[in-house]
Amino acid sequence: VQLQASGGGLVQAGGSLRLSCAASGRTQSNYVMGWFRQAPGKEREFVVVINTQGGSTYYADSVKGRFTISRDNAKNSVSLQMNSLKPEDTAVYYCAADPGFIGPRYRDSTRYRYWGQGTQVTVSS
């Protein structure tokens, strides 16, 4: 499956952005979808994951209550609504996919087989 992330940009602290991840090549509904981010000089970190049907989600504590993931399997897309953005949210955001179930390793980036190219999110103070 090929993933294409979009929607990044520059926003002031407290603002909002909506990221999208379009999947092609295989049926997205068979894949767990996640978002990770990587700030300069830091390791890639887990942000959120959603199961194949959208009924189960897990968020990193740092984004809980501010970010919301959703998916539309009919459109083969996943979205990440980001509200109340903070400067520490600045990073390149990547969408990722893996077939099957969420499982206990959902925070582990090595668990995900497919990755998008990343989209830059910059939050100014």
C-alpha positions in Angstrom: 0.0 0.0 0.0 1.2 3.5 -0.8 0.6 6.3 1.6 0.5 10.1 0.9 0.4 12.5 3.8 -0.7 16.1 3.3 -2.1 19.1 5.2 1.0 20.3 7.1 1.9 23.9 7.4 2.8 26.8 9.7 0.3 27.8 12.4 0.5 29.9 15.6 0.2 28.3 19.0 -3.4 27.6 19.8 -4.3 27.1 16.2 -5.5 24.0 14.3 -4.4 21.9 11.4 -5.9 18.9 9.7 -3.6 16.2 8.3 -4.7 13.7 5.8 -3.3 10.4 4.7 -4.5 8.9 1.4 -3.9 5.2 0.8 -3.7 3.5 -2.5 -2.7 0.1 -3.9 -4.6 -2.1 -1.3 -7.8 -1.8 0.5 -7.2 0.5 3.5 -9.9 -1.2 5.6 -7.5 -4.1 6.2 -4.9 -1.9 7.8 -4.3 -0.4 11.2 -3.4 3.2 10.6 -1.2 5.4 12.7 0.5 8.7 12.9 4.0 9.3 14.2 6.1 12.5 14.3 9.8 13.3 14.4 11.2 16.6 15.6 14.7 17.7 14.6 17.3 15.8 16.6 14.8 13.5 18.2 13.6 10.0 17.6 10.3 9.3 15.8 7.5 9.1 18.4 4.1 7.6 18.4 1.1 10.0 18.2 -2.1 8.0 17.6 -3.4 4.7 16.1 -6.8 3.6 14.9 -8.0 0.1 14.2 -9.3 -1.1 10.9 -12.9 -0.2 11.4 -12.3 3.0 13.4 -13.8 1.8 16.6 -10.7 1.8 18.7 -8.0 4.5 19.1 -5.0 5.1 21.2 -3.3 8.4 21.7 0.0 9.5 23.1 -0.5 11.3 26.4 1.0 14.5 25.0 -1.8 14.9 22.4 -4.8 13.4 24.2 -7.7 15.7 24.2 -6.2 17.9 21.5 -5.8 15.6 18.5 -8.5 13.4 17.0 -7.9 10.6 14.4 -10.6 9.4 12.1 -10.8 7.2 9.0 -13.0 6.9 6.0 -12.5 3.4 4.5 -14.8 4.2 1.6 -12.4 7.0 0.6 -9.2 5.1 1.7 -8.2 8.0 3.9 -7.3 8.8 7.5 -7.4 12.3 9.0 -5.7 13.8 12.0 -7.4 16.9 13.4 -5.0 18.8 15.6 -6.3 21.5 17.9 -4.7 23.7 20.5 -1.4 23.2 18.9 1.8 23.9 20.9 5.3 24.7 19.7 6.4 21.3 21.0 4.1 19.8 18.4 6.5 21.0 15.7 7.7 18.0 13.8 7.4 16.0 10.5 4.3 13.9 10.8 4.2 10.5 9.2 1.3 8.2 8.5 1.9 4.5 8.8 0.0 1.3 8.1 0.1 -2.3 9.0 -2.3 -5.1 8.3 -4.3 -6.8 11.0 -5.0 -5.7 14.6 -3.6 -3.0 16.8 -1.9 -5.3 19.3 0.4 -4.4 22.1 3.2 -2.9 20.0 1.2 0.0 18.5 3.7 2.5 19.9 6.6 0.8 18.2 7.4 2.4 14.8 9.1 -0.8 13.6 5.8 -2.6 13.8 4.4 -0.6 10.8 5.2 -2.0 7.4 4.2 1.0 5.3 5.0 4.7 5.6 4.1 7.9 3.9 6.6 10.6 3.0 5.8 12.9 5.9 4.4 16.4 6.2 5.9 19.3 8.1 4.0 20.9 10.9 5.4 24.0 12.4 3.8 25.8 15.4 5.1 29.2 16.2 4.9 30.7 19.7 
